[in-house]
Amino acid sequence: MFRGRYEHTIDAKGRTSVPARYRDQLQTIGERRLVVTSALDPCLVAYTALEWGAFEERLGKLPQFDRAVQKLKRIYVSGAVECEIDDSGRILIPPTLREHAGLHKEVLWAGAGKYAELWDKETWRKHFETTEDERHAIAARLAELGL
């Protein structure tokens, strides 16, 4: 559902436009909101309500005392906020989430299939850069996974 990279801005109140292609996709399923939360990386993730519900259901089936599950719940679930898309196609990102992702003036939406990521543009640029050794390690791991 979420594909591509789109550059936008975020204003002082924390409002940013949802990319038009994402809004079009959301409109086809009758959705006017996104569930936005903190991520493991210094960015935010945005899900449709349906995908978020499926994610929480899968998470609920995992062992509650597993440290990784607890940490994921603390990062993802505790930070989750339903963000309504206004008539101008924008959402309001709460201050705590903006702080987590270091969102300033320029932001970048990056589609990741079932969800989208929202990055500070400069942080994305730095995070996206990889060395040749890192790319080889990633390629090897993806081959192990069957890709």
Buried (B, 14 or more C-beta within 10 A) or exposed (E): BBEEBBEBEBEEEBBBBBBEBBBEBBEEEEBBBBBBBBBEEBBBBBBBBEBBEEBBEEBEEEEEEEEEBEEBBEBBBEBBBEBEBEEEEBBBBEEEBBEBBEBEEBBBBBBEEBBBBBBBBBBBEEEEEEEEEEEEEEEEEEEEEEE
